[in-house]
Amino acid sequence: MTFEARFGPWRVRTRSARLAITDRGLTFATNADLGVLILFEGPVRGLDPLGILRHPELTVTVADVDGLADLLRA
């Protein structure tokens, strides 16, 4: 499975992702209510266009939090 997330001009793409509990990483959010934390198998490029800074995880806020979490668990 390939996972891709876009937020404005920023994009993260990786072959696979899974859920995790931690407190670091990149965030693509439009609200502070509820989100999904995604831990990647390996750090991915994100904000840094040169790829020097890589992110081990991404938190996203989406309309269907439960649906995205279920999809990532599958």
C-alpha positions as CSV (number, residue, x, y, z in Angstrom):
1,M,0.0,0.0,0.0
2,T,1.3,3.5,-0.8
3,F,0.3,6.3,1.6
4,E,0.2,9.9,0.4
5,A,-0.8,13.0,2.4
6,R,-1.0,16.5,1.1
7,F,-1.5,19.7,3.0
8,G,-1.3,22.9,0.9
9,P,2.2,22.8,-0.8
10,W,3.5,20.0,1.4
11,R,3.4,16.3,0.5
12,V,4.4,13.1,2.3
13,R,4.6,9.8,0.4
14,T,5.7,6.3,1.6
15,R,5.1,2.7,0.7
16,S,3.4,1.8,3.9
17,A,2.3,3.2,7.2
18,R,0.9,2.0,10.6
19,L,-0.6,3.5,13.7
20,A,1.5,4.3,16.7
21,I,1.4,6.3,19.9
22,T,4.2,8.9,20.3
23,D,4.6,12.7,20.6
24,R,6.9,13.7,17.7
25,G,6.8,14.2,14.0
26,L,5.1,16.2,11.3
27,T,1.5,17.5,11.6
28,F,-1.0,18.3,8.8
29,A,-4.0,19.7,10.7
30,T,-6.8,22.1,10.1
31,N,-8.3,21.7,13.7
32,A,-7.2,20.7,17.1
33,D,-10.1,18.4,17.8
34,L,-9.1,14.9,16.7
35,G,-6.6,13.3,14.4
36,V,-4.8,10.2,13.4
37,L,-1.1,9.6,14.2
38,I,0.7,7.6,11.5
39,L,4.1,6.1,12.1
40,F,6.1,5.2,9.0
41,E,8.4,2.2,8.5
42,G,11.2,4.7,7.9
43,P,11.5,8.5,8.0
44,V,10.0,10.3,5.0
45,R,10.6,13.7,3.4
46,G,8.2,16.4,4.3
47,L,8.7,20.1,4.9
48,D,12.3,20.3,3.8
49,P,12.5,20.4,0.0
50,L,16.1,19.0,0.0
51,G,15.1,16.0,2.1
52,I,17.7,16.6,4.8
53,L,15.0,16.7,7.5
54,R,12.9,13.5,7.6
55,H,9.9,12.7,9.6
56,P,9.2,9.3,11.3
57,E,5.5,10.1,11.7
58,L,2.6,12.3,10.6
59,T,-0.5,13.4,12.4
60,V,-3.4,14.3,10.2
61,T,-6.9,15.6,10.9
62,V,-9.5,14.2,8.6
63,A,-13.3,14.1,8.3
64,D,-13.4,10.4,8.9
65,V,-10.8,9.6,11.7
66,D,-12.2,6.2,12.4
67,G,-12.3,5.2,8.7
68,L,-8.7,6.3,8.2
69,A,-7.5,4.5,11.3
70,D,-9.4,1.3,10.2
71,L,-7.8,1.5,6.8
72,L,-4.3,1.8,8.2
73,R,-4.8,-1.1,10.6
74,A,-5.9,-3.4,7.7
